[in-house]
Amino acid sequence: MFNRREETNHMPSSNGQETIIAQGVKVEGDFTSSGDVVIDGEVSGSIQTAASLRVGDTAKITADVTAAVAVIAGVVQGNVKVAERLELLETSVVDGDITCRVLSVAPGARINGRVEMGTEKTED
């Protein structure tokens, strides 16, 4: 019934796991995901994903954030730890420390905190 080859060949590389927190939605607590996460609403607590994180320009996050890669366009109040590439778009505001391997900052983006780039340290 579900064995049709054409259906299985079109699966996204992140195995289809994506969580979306839409504009107008508020989430409180610790949020953990193994797939991609898109946030356009409000989150307070902590956010951790083993995949990519996209923070929209309407998002307001009061949490420490951990991701493999991230693109931020909204407001993050908390520390941001990204294993690979972090991209801050022109509307982004980060009030907290940033740790990442590669950082891209667009003109207009704001960072209020310490930035540490390069290879990750093994100590925490």
DSSP file (Angstrom, degrees, kcal/mol; ACC not computed):
  #  RESIDUE AA STRUCTURE BP1 BP2  ACC     N-H-->O    O-->H-N    N-H-->O    O-->H-N    TCO  KAPPA ALPHA  PHI   PSI    X-CA   Y-CA   Z-CA
    1    1 A M              0   0    0      0, 0.0     3,-0.2     0, 0.0     0, 0.0   0.000 360.0 360.0 360.0 -42.9    0.0    0.0    0.0
    2    2 A F        +     0   0    0      1,-0.1     6,-0.0     5,-0.0     5,-0.0   0.126 360.0  99.5-109.8  19.0    2.8    2.4    0.9
    3    3 A N        +     0   0    0      4,-0.1     2,-0.2     3,-0.0    -1,-0.1   0.356  42.6 132.5 -89.4   5.8    5.5    0.7   -1.1
    4    4 A R    >>  -     0   0    0     -3,-0.2     3,-1.0     1,-0.2     4,-1.0  -0.427  51.8-145.5 -64.9 124.0    5.4    3.0   -4.2
    5    5 A R  H 3> S+     0   0    0      1,-0.2     4,-1.4    -2,-0.2     3,-0.3   0.834  92.6  61.3 -61.3 -37.8    9.0    3.9   -5.0
    6    6 A E  H 34 S+     0   0    0      1,-0.2     4,-0.4     2,-0.2    -1,-0.2   0.779 100.9  55.2 -66.0 -24.9    8.2    7.5   -6.2
    7    7 A E  H X4 S+     0   0    0     -3,-1.0     3,-0.6     1,-0.2    -1,-0.2   0.878 109.1  45.6 -73.1 -37.3    6.8    8.4   -2.8
    8    8 A T  H >< S+     0   0    0     -4,-1.0     3,-0.9    -3,-0.3    -2,-0.2   0.720 103.1  64.3 -80.5 -20.2   10.0    7.5   -0.9
    9    9 A N  T 3< S+     0   0    0     -4,-1.4    -1,-0.2     1,-0.2    -2,-0.2   0.626  95.8  58.8 -77.8 -12.7   12.4    9.2   -3.4
   10   10 A H  T <  S+     0   0    0     -3,-0.6    -1,-0.2    -4,-0.4    -2,-0.1   0.161  72.7 129.2-104.4  18.5   11.1   12.7   -2.6
   11   11 A M    <   -     0   0    0     -3,-0.9     4,-0.1     1,-0.1    -3,-0.0  -0.537  63.4-112.1 -74.4 137.4   11.8   12.7    1.1
   12   12 A P    >   -     0   0    0      0, 0.0     3,-1.4     0, 0.0     5,-0.1  -0.253  26.4-112.2 -63.3 157.5   13.7   15.8    2.4
   13   13 A S  T 3  S+     0   0    0      1,-0.3    -2,-0.1     2,-0.1     0, 0.0   0.748 116.2  63.4 -66.1 -23.8   17.2   15.2    3.6
   14   14 A S  T >  S-     0   0    0      1,-0.1     3,-1.5    37,-0.0    -1,-0.3   0.138 119.0-110.6 -86.2  22.3   16.2   16.1    7.2
   15   15 A N  T <   -     0   0    0     -3,-1.4    -2,-0.1     1,-0.3     3,-0.1   0.716  60.1 -73.4  51.4  30.3   13.9   13.0    7.0
   16   16 A G  T 3  S+     0   0    0      1,-0.2     2,-0.8    -4,-0.0    -1,-0.3   0.461  91.4 139.2  77.2   2.7   10.8   15.2    7.0
   17   17 A Q    <   +     0   0    0     -3,-1.5    19,-1.9    -5,-0.1     2,-0.4  -0.724  18.9 151.3 -86.6 113.7   11.0   16.3   10.7
   18   18 A E  E     -a   36   0A   0     -2,-0.8     2,-0.5    17,-0.2    19,-0.2  -0.989  27.4-160.0-143.6 132.6   10.1   20.0   11.0
   19   19 A T  E     -a   37   0A   0     17,-2.6    19,-3.0    -2,-0.4     2,-0.5  -0.951   9.0-165.9-113.3 130.0    8.6   21.8   13.9
   20   20 A I  E     -a   38   0A   0     -2,-0.5     2,-0.7    17,-0.2    19,-0.2  -0.967  11.6-166.8-119.8 125.6    7.0   25.2   13.3
   21   21 A I  E     -a   39   0A   0     17,-3.0    19,-3.6    -2,-0.5    20,-1.3  -0.916  29.5-148.1-107.2 102.7    6.0   27.6   16.1
   22   22 A A    >   -     0   0    0     -2,-0.7     3,-2.0    18,-0.2    20,-0.3  -0.135  25.4 -79.9 -74.6 163.6    3.8   30.1   14.3
   23   23 A Q  T 3  S+     0   0    0      1,-0.3    18,-0.2    18,-0.2    -1,-0.2  -0.388 120.1  29.7 -59.5 135.5    3.3   33.8   14.9
   24   24 A G  T 3  S+     0   0    0      1,-0.3     2,-0.4    16,-0.3    -1,-0.3   0.250  94.4 114.6  94.4 -11.8    0.9   34.3   17.8
   25   25 A V    <   -     0   0    0     -3,-2.0    17,-2.8    -4,-0.0     2,-0.4  -0.780  49.2-160.1 -94.8 135.4    1.9   31.0   19.5
   26   26 A K  E     -f   42   0B   0     -2,-0.4     2,-0.4    15,-0.2    17,-0.2  -0.964   6.6-172.3-117.0 130.2    3.6   31.1   22.9
   27   27 A V  E     -f   43   0B   0     15,-2.6    17,-2.4    -2,-0.4     2,-0.4  -0.981   1.0-170.3-123.0 131.1    5.7   28.2   24.2
   28   28 A E  E     +f   44   0B   0     -2,-0.4     2,-0.2    15,-0.2    17,-0.2  -0.977  47.6  33.1-121.8 134.8    7.1   28.0   27.7
   29   29 A G  E    S-f   45   0B   0     15,-2.7    17,-1.5    -2,-0.4     2,-0.5  -0.729  98.7 -30.1 123.7-171.9    9.6   25.3   28.9
   30   30 A D  E     -f   46   0B   0     15,-0.2     2,-0.5    -2,-0.2    17,-0.2  -0.732  55.2-162.5 -87.8 126.3   12.4   23.3   27.5
   31   31 A F  E     +f   47   0B   0     15,-3.3    17,-2.4    -2,-0.5     2,-0.4  -0.945  11.2 176.7-115.3 120.6   12.1   22.6   23.8
   32   32 A T  E     +f   48   0B   0     -2,-0.5     2,-0.3    15,-0.2    17,-0.2  -0.984   2.8 168.6-127.9 135.7   14.1   19.8   22.2
   33   33 A S  E     -f   49   0B   0     15,-2.5    17,-1.5    -2,-0.4    18,-0.3  -0.990  32.3-157.7-143.3 149.2   14.0   18.5   18.6
   34   34 A S  S    S+     0   0    0     -2,-0.3     2,-0.1    15,-0.2    15,-0.1   0.513  83.0  56.8 -99.0  -8.5   16.0   16.2   16.4
   35   35 A G  S    S-     0   0    0      1,-0.2    16,-0.6    16,-0.1   -17,-0.2  -0.387 103.4 -57.8-109.9-171.7   14.6   17.9   13.2
   36   36 A D  E     -a   18   0A   0    -19,-1.9   -17,-2.6   -22,-0.2     2,-0.4  -0.373  49.1-154.5 -68.8 146.4   14.5   21.4   11.8
   37   37 A V  E     -ab  19  53A   0     15,-2.6    17,-2.6   -19,-0.2     2,-0.5  -0.991  10.5-170.9-128.8 131.7   12.8   24.1   13.8
   38   38 A V  E     -ab  20  54A   0    -19,-3.0   -17,-3.0    -2,-0.4     2,-0.5  -0.989   8.6-169.5-120.7 124.9   11.1   27.3   12.5
   39   39 A I  E     +ab  21  55A   0     15,-3.1    17,-3.2    -2,-0.5    20,-0.3  -0.962  28.7 148.1-121.8 121.0   10.0   29.9   15.1
   40   40 A D        +     0   0    0    -19,-3.6   -16,-0.3    -2,-0.5   -18,-0.2   0.390  68.9  56.7-119.5  -6.9    7.9   32.9   14.3
   41   41 A G  S    S-     0   0    0    -20,-1.3    19,-2.0   -18,-0.2     2,-0.4   0.112  98.4 -65.1-101.4-145.7    6.1   33.1   17.7
   42   42 A E  E     +fg  26  60B   0    -17,-2.8   -15,-2.6   -20,-0.3     2,-0.4  -0.928  42.6 179.7-117.1 135.9    7.4   33.4   21.3
   43   43 A V  E     -fg  27  61B   0     17,-1.8    19,-3.1    -2,-0.4     2,-0.4  -1.000   3.6-179.2-134.4 133.3    9.4   30.9   23.2
   44   44 A S  E     +fg  28  62B   0    -17,-2.4   -15,-2.7    -2,-0.4     2,-0.4  -1.000  58.0  37.9-131.8 137.7   10.8   31.1   26.8
   45   45 A G  E    S-fg  29  63B   0     17,-2.0    19,-1.0    -2,-0.4     2,-0.3  -0.945 106.7 -35.4 132.9-112.3   12.9   28.4   28.5
   46   46 A S  E     -fg  30  64B   0    -17,-1.5   -15,-3.3    -2,-0.4     2,-0.4  -0.991  44.6-154.6-147.5 151.2   15.5   26.6   26.3
   47   47 A I  E     +fg  31  65B   0     17,-2.7    19,-2.1    -2,-0.3     2,-0.4  -0.994  16.4 171.2-128.4 129.2   15.6   25.5   22.7
   48   48 A Q  E     +fg  32  66B   0    -17,-2.4   -15,-2.5    -2,-0.4     2,-0.4  -0.979   1.1 167.3-141.1 126.9   17.8   22.7   21.4
   49   49 A T  E     -f   33   0B   0     17,-2.3    19,-0.3    -2,-0.4   -15,-0.2  -0.999  32.1-149.6-137.3 143.2   17.8   21.0   18.0
   50   50 A A  S    S+     0   0    0    -17,-1.5   -16,-0.1    -2,-0.4   -14,-0.1   0.509  90.6  39.8 -82.8  -5.6   20.3   18.7   16.4
   51   51 A A  S    S-     0   0    0    -16,-0.6    17,-2.2   -18,-0.3    18,-1.1  -0.015 109.0 -36.1-117.6-140.0   19.4   20.2   13.0
   52   52 A S  E     - c   0  69A   0     16,-0.2   -15,-2.6    15,-0.2     2,-0.4  -0.609  43.1-156.8 -96.3 151.9   18.7   23.7   11.7
   53   53 A L  E     -bc  37  70A   0     16,-1.9    18,-2.2    -2,-0.2     2,-0.5  -0.991   5.1-170.7-125.1 131.0   16.9   26.6   13.5
   54   54 A R  E     -bc  38  71A   0    -17,-2.6   -15,-3.1    -2,-0.4     2,-0.6  -0.985   4.1-165.4-123.5 121.4   15.3   29.5   11.7
   55   55 A V  E     -bc  39  72A   0     16,-3.0    18,-2.5    -2,-0.5    19,-0.5  -0.922  17.8-142.8-108.3 112.3   14.0   32.4   13.8
   56   56 A G    >   -     0   0    0    -17,-3.2     3,-1.6    -2,-0.6    19,-0.2  -0.164  25.6-104.1 -71.9 166.4   11.7   34.6   11.9
   57   57 A D  T 3  S+     0   0    0      1,-0.3    -1,-0.1    17,-0.1   -17,-0.1   0.645 121.0  53.1 -69.0 -13.9   11.6   38.4   12.2
   58   58 A T  T 3  S+     0   0    0    -19,-0.1    -1,-0.3    16,-0.1   -18,-0.1   0.469  88.3 110.4 -94.7  -2.9    8.4   38.3   14.3
   59   59 A A    <   -     0   0    0     -3,-1.6    16,-2.2   -20,-0.3     2,-0.4  -0.416  46.7-168.6 -77.7 146.3    9.9   35.8   16.8
   60   60 A K  E     -gh  42  75B   0    -19,-2.0   -17,-1.8    14,-0.2     2,-0.5  -0.945  10.3-174.9-134.5 112.8   10.7   36.7   20.4
   61   61 A I  E     -gh  43  76B   0     14,-3.0    16,-3.5    -2,-0.4     2,-0.5  -0.931  18.8-178.9-116.4 126.5   12.9   34.2   22.2
   62   62 A T  E     +g   44   0B   0    -19,-3.1   -17,-2.0    -2,-0.5     2,-0.3  -0.771  57.2  87.6-117.2  81.7   13.8   34.4   25.9
   63   63 A A  E    S-g   45   0B   0     -2,-0.5     2,-0.4    14,-0.4   -17,-0.2  -0.985  82.6 -94.4-167.6 156.3   15.9   31.2   26.0
   64   64 A D  E     -g   46   0B   0    -19,-1.0   -17,-2.7    -2,-0.3     2,-0.4  -0.713  46.6-149.9 -79.1 139.8   19.3   29.7   25.6
   65   65 A V  E     +gi  47  80B   0     14,-3.1    16,-3.0    -2,-0.4     2,-0.4  -0.939  19.6 179.7-121.7 133.1   19.5   28.3   22.1
   66   66 A T  E     +gi  48  81B   0    -19,-2.1   -17,-2.3    -2,-0.4     2,-0.3  -0.998  19.2 145.6-131.9 129.2   21.6   25.3   20.8
   67   67 A A  E     - i   0  82B   0     14,-2.1    16,-2.2    -2,-0.4    17,-0.2  -0.968  53.6-121.8-153.6 165.7   21.5   24.2   17.1
   68   68 A A  S    S-     0   0    0    -17,-2.2    16,-2.6     1,-0.4     2,-0.3   0.927 101.9  -3.0 -75.7 -48.6   23.7   22.7   14.4
   69   69 A V  E    S-c   52   0A   0    -18,-1.1   -16,-1.9    15,-0.2    -1,-0.4  -0.969  75.4-170.3-138.6 153.5   23.1   25.7   12.1
   70   70 A A  E     -cd  53  86A   0     15,-2.3    17,-2.5    -2,-0.3     2,-0.4  -1.000  19.5-164.2-150.7 146.2   20.9   28.8   12.6
   71   71 A V  E     -cd  54  87A   0    -18,-2.2   -16,-3.0    -2,-0.3     2,-0.5  -0.996  20.2-166.7-126.1 122.9   19.5   31.8   10.8
   72   72 A I  E     +cd  55  88A   0     15,-3.0    17,-2.9    -2,-0.4    20,-0.3  -0.946  28.3 152.6-118.8 127.5   18.1   34.5   13.1
   73   73 A A        +     0   0    0    -18,-2.5   -17,-0.2    -2,-0.5    -1,-0.1   0.466  66.4  55.4-120.6 -13.0   15.9   37.4   12.0
   74   74 A G  S    S-     0   0    0    -19,-0.5    19,-2.2    18,-0.1     2,-0.5  -0.019  97.3 -62.4-104.0-153.3   14.1   38.1   15.3
   75   75 A V  E     -hj  60  93B   0    -16,-2.2   -14,-3.0    17,-0.2     2,-0.5  -0.852  40.7-176.4-104.9 129.2   14.9   38.8   18.9
   76   76 A V  E     -hj  61  94B   0     17,-3.0    19,-2.9    -2,-0.5     2,-0.7  -0.981   7.3-172.5-125.5 119.0   16.8   36.3   21.1
   77   77 A Q  E     + j   0  95B   0    -16,-3.5   -14,-0.4    -2,-0.5     2,-0.3  -0.870  61.6  49.5-109.4  95.8   17.5   37.1   24.7
   78   78 A G  S    S-     0   0    0     17,-1.0   -14,-0.2    -2,-0.7     2,-0.2  -0.871  97.1 -54.4 156.7 171.5   19.8   34.3   25.8
   79   79 A N        -     0   0    0     -2,-0.3   -14,-3.1    17,-0.2     2,-0.5  -0.500  45.0-150.3 -77.7 144.9   23.0   32.6   24.9
   80   80 A V  E     -ik  65  98B   0     17,-3.0    19,-2.6   -16,-0.2     2,-0.5  -0.970  13.6-178.0-120.6 121.6   23.3   31.1   21.4
   81   81 A K  E     +ik  66  99B   0    -16,-3.0   -14,-2.1    -2,-0.5     2,-0.4  -0.968   5.2 176.3-123.3 116.4   25.5   28.1   20.7
   82   82 A V  E     -i   67   0B   0     17,-3.1    19,-0.4    -2,-0.5   -14,-0.2  -0.977  24.2-150.9-123.8 128.0   25.7   26.8   17.1
   83   83 A A  S    S+     0   0    0    -16,-2.2   -15,-0.2    -2,-0.4   -14,-0.2   0.865  84.8   1.0 -66.8 -37.0   27.9   24.0   16.1
   84   84 A E  S    S+     0   0    0    -16,-2.6    18,-2.4     1,-0.2    17,-1.5   0.519 119.6   5.0-116.5-100.8   28.5   25.2   12.5
   85   85 A R  E     - e   0 102A   0    -17,-0.2   -15,-2.3    16,-0.2     2,-0.5  -0.802  48.2-170.9-105.8 131.3   27.2   28.4   10.8
   86   86 A L  E     -de  70 103A   0     16,-2.8    18,-2.5    -2,-0.4     2,-0.5  -0.980   6.3-166.9-116.3 127.8   25.1   31.2   12.5
   87   87 A E  E     -de  71 104A   0    -17,-2.5   -15,-3.0    -2,-0.5     2,-0.6  -0.968   3.6-163.4-118.3 122.0   23.6   33.9   10.2
   88   88 A L  E     -de  72 105A   0     16,-3.4    18,-2.7    -2,-0.5    21,-0.2  -0.919  14.6-150.4-104.9 116.7   22.3   37.1   11.8
   89   89 A L    >   -     0   0    0    -17,-2.9     3,-2.1    -2,-0.6    19,-0.0  -0.298  33.2 -93.3 -82.3 170.3   20.0   39.0    9.4
   90   90 A E  T 3  S+     0   0    0      1,-0.3   -17,-0.1    19,-0.1    -1,-0.1   0.708 124.0  49.2 -60.6 -23.5   19.5   42.7    9.4
   91   91 A T  T 3  S+     0   0    0    -19,-0.1    -1,-0.3    18,-0.1   -18,-0.1   0.402  88.2 115.6 -95.5   2.9   16.5   42.6   11.7
   92   92 A S    <   -     0   0    0     -3,-2.1    18,-2.2   -20,-0.3     2,-0.4  -0.424  41.3-172.5 -80.1 148.0   18.1   40.3   14.3
   93   93 A V  E     -jl  75 110B   0    -19,-2.2   -17,-3.0    16,-0.2     2,-0.5  -0.976   1.7-173.5-135.4 121.7   18.8   41.3   17.9
   94   94 A V  E     -jl  76 111B   0     16,-2.5    18,-3.1    -2,-0.4     2,-0.8  -0.965   6.5-174.7-119.6 115.6   20.8   38.9   20.2
   95   95 A D  E     +jl  77 112B   0    -19,-2.9   -17,-1.0    -2,-0.5     2,-0.3  -0.806  61.4  49.5-106.5  86.6   21.2   39.8   23.8
   96   96 A G  S    S-     0   0    0     -2,-0.8     2,-0.2    16,-0.7    16,-0.2  -0.925  95.1 -56.6 164.3 174.0   23.6   37.1   25.0
   97   97 A D        -     0   0    0     -2,-0.3   -17,-3.0    16,-0.2     2,-0.4  -0.511  45.0-149.1 -79.6 146.2   26.8   35.3   24.3
   98   98 A I  E     -km  80 115B   0     16,-3.3    18,-2.7   -19,-0.2     2,-0.4  -0.960  14.7-179.2-119.2 131.9   27.3   33.7   20.9
   99   99 A T  E     +km  81 116B   0    -19,-2.6   -17,-3.1    -2,-0.4     2,-0.3  -0.993  25.5 132.3-128.0 123.8   29.5   30.6   20.3
  100  100 A C  E     - m   0 117B   0     16,-2.3    18,-0.8    -2,-0.4   -17,-0.2  -0.972  57.0-123.8-159.6 168.8   29.8   29.3   16.7
  101  101 A R  S    S+     0   0    0    -17,-1.5    17,-0.5   -19,-0.4     2,-0.4   0.893 100.2  19.1 -85.1 -46.3   32.2   28.1   14.1
  102  102 A V  E    S-e   85   0A   0    -18,-2.4   -16,-2.8    15,-0.1     2,-0.4  -0.992  70.5-165.9-129.2 134.0   31.2   30.5   11.4
  103  103 A L  E     -e   86   0A   0     -2,-0.4     2,-0.5   -18,-0.2   -16,-0.2  -0.976   6.3-172.7-124.5 131.8   29.3   33.8   11.9
  104  104 A S  E     -e   87   0A   0    -18,-2.5   -16,-3.4    -2,-0.4     2,-0.5  -0.989   8.1-172.2-121.7 122.4   27.7   36.0    9.3
  105  105 A V  E     -e   88   0A   0     -2,-0.5   -16,-0.2   -18,-0.2     3,-0.1  -0.960  11.3-148.1-121.4 119.3   26.3   39.3   10.4
  106  106 A A    >   -     0   0    0    -18,-2.7     3,-2.1    -2,-0.5     2,-0.1  -0.507  38.1 -88.2 -79.6 150.7   24.2   41.5    8.1
  107  107 A P  T 3  S+     0   0    0      0, 0.0    -1,-0.1     0, 0.0     3,-0.1  -0.385 117.5  30.5 -56.8 131.6   24.4   45.3    8.4
  108  108 A G  T 3  S+     0   0    0      1,-0.4   -19,-0.1    -2,-0.1   -18,-0.1   0.095  87.0 126.6 103.0 -21.3   21.8   46.4   11.0
  109  109 A A    <   -     0   0    0     -3,-2.1     2,-0.4   -21,-0.2    -1,-0.4  -0.395  49.5-144.1 -67.3 147.4   22.0   43.2   13.1
  110  110 A R  E     -l   93   0B   0    -18,-2.2   -16,-2.5    -3,-0.1     2,-0.4  -0.954  17.1-175.5-122.3 135.8   22.6   43.8   16.8
  111  111 A I  E     -l   94   0B   0     -2,-0.4     2,-0.5   -18,-0.2   -16,-0.2  -0.994   5.7-178.7-127.4 124.6   24.7   41.8   19.2
  112  112 A N  E     +l   95   0B   0    -18,-3.1   -16,-0.7    -2,-0.4     2,-0.3  -0.808  60.1  44.2-120.7  87.2   24.9   42.6   22.9
  113  113 A G  S    S-     0   0    0     -2,-0.5     2,-0.3   -18,-0.2   -16,-0.2  -0.972  93.7 -51.8 165.7-174.1   27.3   40.0   24.3
  114  114 A R        -     0   0    0     -2,-0.3   -16,-3.3     2,-0.0     2,-0.5  -0.673  42.9-151.0 -91.7 143.1   30.5   38.1   23.8
  115  115 A V  E     -m   98   0B   0     -2,-0.3     2,-0.5   -18,-0.2   -16,-0.2  -0.969  11.9-176.6-118.9 127.7   31.2   36.3   20.5
  116  116 A E  E     +m   99   0B   0    -18,-2.7   -16,-2.3    -2,-0.5     2,-0.3  -0.985  11.2 177.9-124.6 121.4   33.5   33.2   20.4
  117  117 A M  E     +m  100   0B   0     -2,-0.5     2,-0.3   -18,-0.2   -16,-0.2  -0.823  33.4  50.8-122.8 160.6   34.2   31.8   16.9
  118  118 A G  S    S-     0   0    0    -18,-0.8     2,-0.1   -17,-0.5     3,-0.1  -0.812  94.5  -3.4 117.3-156.7   36.3   28.9   15.6
  119  119 A T  S    S-     0   0    0     -2,-0.3     2,-0.1     1,-0.1   -19,-0.1  -0.408  80.3-102.9 -71.6 147.3   36.5   25.3   16.6
  120  120 A E        -     0   0    0    -37,-0.2     2,-0.2    -2,-0.1    -1,-0.1  -0.419  31.5-125.9 -70.3 143.7   34.3   24.2   19.5
  121  121 A K        -     0   0    0      2,-0.2    -1,-0.1    -2,-0.1    -3,-0.0  -0.605   7.2-137.8 -84.0 150.8   36.1   23.7   22.8
  122  122 A T  S    S+     0   0    0     -2,-0.2     2,-0.3     2,-0.0    -1,-0.1   0.674  81.6  80.4 -83.4 -17.1   35.6   20.3   24.5
  123  123 A E              0   0    0      1,-0.1    -2,-0.2     0, 0.0     0, 0.0  -0.656 360.0 360.0 -91.0 148.2   35.2   21.9   28.0
  124  124 A D              0   0    0     -2,-0.3    -1,-0.1     0, 0.0    -2,-0.0   0.335 360.0 360.0-124.5 360.0   31.9   23.4   29.1
